[in-house]
Amino acid sequence: MKMIRQFLILVAIALGITFFVFSPNNTKGGKSKKFASEEIAPVAQYQNPAPTLLFKSGFEGVSLSAPQEGYQYLTGKDTETGFSWPLFILGSDFSGIHRVNDDNGKAISNRLERAQGPNGAITTTLYQEVSYDVQVTQTPYQINHIQQNPKELYISYWMKTDTVSLLGNDEWRALWEYKTKNYAENNGFRMIAYMAKDIQGKPLWLFQGDRNPQMPVWQVENYKIPLIMGKWFKLEFFLRWSNDSNGYASMKVNDQLIGEHYGPTTYNADPMDFIMLTQVYGNSHPMYQWVDDLQIWDGVPTP
C-alpha cells in the first residue's frame, strides 16, 4: 500500500492535479498551523472598500456540452444574472469541467439538473459525480491560463453533497483549490480545501497551503464545526495575493470561519496558473454534489 500511495503521489505531481496527504497530529482550528519558519503579521483581512462583481450565475438558461477532448463546457447567458458562460477572469481564455481519467466516460457524470435549491425552490443546479476511481479520477471546473494575479479574490457558492461518501476512517474529498505555474515542478504553491475523516474516523474540515502534496506549508484542521452532508451549505473563499507576510486567505462555511492564514499565498513569487472552482475528487466513492448560486468578486462584497 505504501508503494502504491507513493506512486499515485508521483503521478499527481507529474499531472499537476490534486493529491491529499493528511497530517493527523495537526489538530488546530481557526488559525493556520505553520510547517515552515514563517512570521505571522497582523493585517487587515479585507482592503478593497468597493469590490466589483466579476461573475454571477445560478445556471439558469445555460447549457452543458457533451465531453470534448477531456472537457465539458457551460455555455450561454444566465437568464437571471446576465453573465455568460464560459467563465473568464484574471485574463484567462479557457474554462470548463475537466474529466480526469474518466474510464471512457463511465466513471464521471456531469449535468445541469433541476432540483430543490438552497432556498427550497426548484432551481437549476450543476450536478457532478465521480462513481469510482481509475487513477486520481476527478472532475473539477477549471479556470485555466490565468494571466493576472488577483489583488483580492472572493468566491462563494452553495453546495450539497451526497450522504454515501466519508463514512469510514482516513477518507477525504477535495472541494476547491488553486495552483501556481511551477507547482508540478515542486517550485510553486497550492491552496486547497477538504472535507475529511481522520484515521480515527473523526470528521473535520481542512484548509491547507502546500508546495507539493507531501509538503504542507500550513494547515488548518477544524473539528469544531460539523461536516454537512446531504444538505445545502454556503462555501466562501477569500484570498489576498502576496509573496510576503501581508497575504491572507480564509475559508467559511455558512458564515462560520473554518480557517484562516496570515502570510504568503504563493511561493517564490510564482504566478497563479489555474483555479479549480469546484472539485469532485477523493478516496471515498461514489461521491457527488450539487452546486448553485456562484459569485466571484475582486474583494469581499458588502452584505
N, C-alpha and C positions, 0 to 999 in steps of 0.2 A: 504493500500500500504506500509506503514512503517513497519508493521509486516511481510509482505511478503519479503521486502528487507532485514530485519534483519535475517529472516530465511535463505535466499539464501546466505547471508554473512557467517552464521554459517556452511552451507553446504560446501561452498567454502573452508573455513578454514579446515574443517574436511577432505576434499578430497585432500587438498594441491594444489588446482587449482586456476585459475585466478578469481579475482573479482575486480570491479572498484568502487572507491569512489572518486568523483570529488569535489575539493575544489575551488569553483568559485572565491573566493576573492584573490587567489594567482596568480595574473596575472603578471608574470615576465618572460621575455625571455632571454636566453643566459647564465645565471648563475643559480646555484641551489638555491632554496628557502628553508631555514632551518626551521624545526619544532621542533628541539631539540637543546639544547645548544651545539654547536659544532664549534670548531675553524676551519677556512679555512686557510690551509697552502699552500703558493705558491710552486708548484712543477713543474718540467719539465714534460710535458704531456707524452712524449714518450722517453723511456730509452733504449730499445733494439736496438742497432745500426745495427744488421744484422738478421732480423727476418726470420724464416723458414716457408715456406708454409706447413700447416698441411693437408689441403684438398681443392680440387677444382673440381667443376662439373657443367656442363650445361645440365645434364640429357641425354646426347646423348648415345644411346646404352644400357641404363639400363632398368630395368623392375620394375613394381609395383605390389605387390601381392594383392590377394583378402583379405578381412578382416579376421583376425585370432585372436580370443580372445581379441578383442578391439583394435587391431593394424593392420596397413598395412606396408609392408616393401619394401623399394627400394633395389634392388639387382643388381649385375653385375658391370663390369668395364666400366667407361666412355670412350668411344672410342676416345674422343678428348683430355682429360687430363690425362688418365691413372690411375686415382684414382678409387677405388672400393667402392661400397655401400655394406652393411650398413656402416654408418659413425661412427667411434670410435675415440674419442680424450680424452685426460686427464684421461686415464685409464678406460674409460667406456667400458662396454661389451654388451650394448643393446641400440639400437636406432630404431625409427620408427615413423610413423604417428599415433598418438593416437586419437581414436574415442571415445570421452567422451559423453555419453548419446545420442547416435545417433538414438534412436527410431527404433531399429531393422534394422538399415541401411538406413532408409528413410530420415533422417534429414541431413546426411553428404554425400558428394561426393568428392572423391579424384581420380585423374587420371593423367597420362602423356599425354600431348596434344601438337600437332604440331600447332604452332601459330606464328604470326609475333612478333619477339622479340625486344629487346631494340634498336638494330641497324637497324631494318627494314627488316631483312632477316627472312625467315621461319626457326624456330628452335624448339627444344623440350623443353617444359616448364612443371613445376609442377602446375597443376590446383587443387585448394582446395575450397570447398564451404560448408557453413552451411546454409541450406534453412530456418530453423525455430528453435526456442529454445524449448527444453523439460524441462531441468533444468541444467543450466550452460553448454549447449551443445557447444562443441568446438573441433577443430581438429588440434592440434599443431604437428610439427615434433619435437619429444623429444629425446635428448641425455641423457640417464638415467645412473644411477650407476656411476657417476663421482667419481674417487678415488684420483685425484690430483688437488689441487687448481692451477689455472693458475697464472703465474707471470704477464704476459700480454696476452691479447686475443683480436684479431681483427676479426670481422665478417662483411662481406659485401655480398649483393646480390641485384638483380634487381627485382622489384615488380610492377605489375599493378593491381589495384583494380577495382571493379565494379563501376558503377555510380548510383546505386539504393539504397545504404545504406547511412547513415549520412545525410539525407535530412531534419530531424526535429530538435527539441531542446533537449538538455540533452541526446545526443546519443554518442556512443563511439565504437571503435573496437581496440582490442589489436593487436600488431604487433610482439612483441619479448619479451622474459623475461628469467630470471634465478631465481632459488630459492636455498636456503641452506637447510641443512638436518633437522633443527628443526623449519622451518618456520611454519609448521602446528600446532606446539605447542606454537606459539607466542614467540618463543625464537630464531628466525632466521631472515633471510633477503631475500627480493625480489627486483630485479631491473626490471622495465617494461617500455615499450614504447607504446603509443597510438596515434591514430588519433581520434579527438573528435569534438563535437559541445557543447558549454556550454549552460546554462539554457536560455540564450538569443538568441541561435542559431548561435553564432559566432564561426567560425571554428578555431581549434588550434591543434598543436602537443603537446604532453605531455610526459615528461620523468621523471621517479619517482623511488625513493627507499623507501621501507616501511618494517615494522616489522609484520604487518598484514594488511588486506585490509582497516581497519579503522584507521590506524596509520602511515601516511606518515612521514618519517624522513626528506626527502627533496623532492621537486617537482619543476620542471621547466615547465612553460606554455609558449609556443611560438605562439603568434598571428601574428607575423610579416611575417613569411614565409608561403605562402598559402598552404593549403592542396592540394594534387594532386590526382584526381580521374579519372579513365579511361585512364590513360597514364602511361607509364613506368617511374619509378624513381629509383634511386640508394639509398639504405639504408646502413649505416655504423654504427657499434657499436664498441667502444673501451673500454677496461677495464684493469686497473691495480689493481690487487688484494691486499687488505690490510685491516687490522683491525684497522689501525691508520690513522693519518692525511695525510700520503703520498699516499693514494689511489686516484684514478682518474677514471672518466668514461665520455664518450661523445657519442652523437648521431648526425649523419649528414644525410641530405637528399640532393642528387645532389650536394655534396661537400659543402653545406651550413650548418653551425653549428646550430642545433636545440637547444641543451642544453648541459651543462657540469656540472660535480660535482667534487669538490675537497674534499676529506675526505674518511672515511671508505667505503668499498664496500661489507662489511659483517657486522655482529653484533655478539659480544661476541665470536669472532674467530670461528664462525660456518662455517664448510667447505661447499663448493659447492656441491649440490646434483644432479641437472639436469638443462639443458638448453632447453628452447622452442625456437628452431632456427627460425621457422616461426610459426605464430599463426593466427587462424581464430576464433575469439570469440568477442562477443559484444552484444549490445541490439537493433540492427537495422538490420532487416532481410528482404530478404535474403542478405547474404554477400559472396563474392567470390573474388578470386585473382589468378594471375599467378605469378610464381617465376622462375627466371633464373639466371645463372652465379653466383653460390655460391662460396665464397672463405673464408677460415679460416686460420689465421696466428697467430704465437706466438709473434706478435708485429705489428706495422704499416708498411706495405710494402712501399718501395720507389717508387714514381710514375714513 
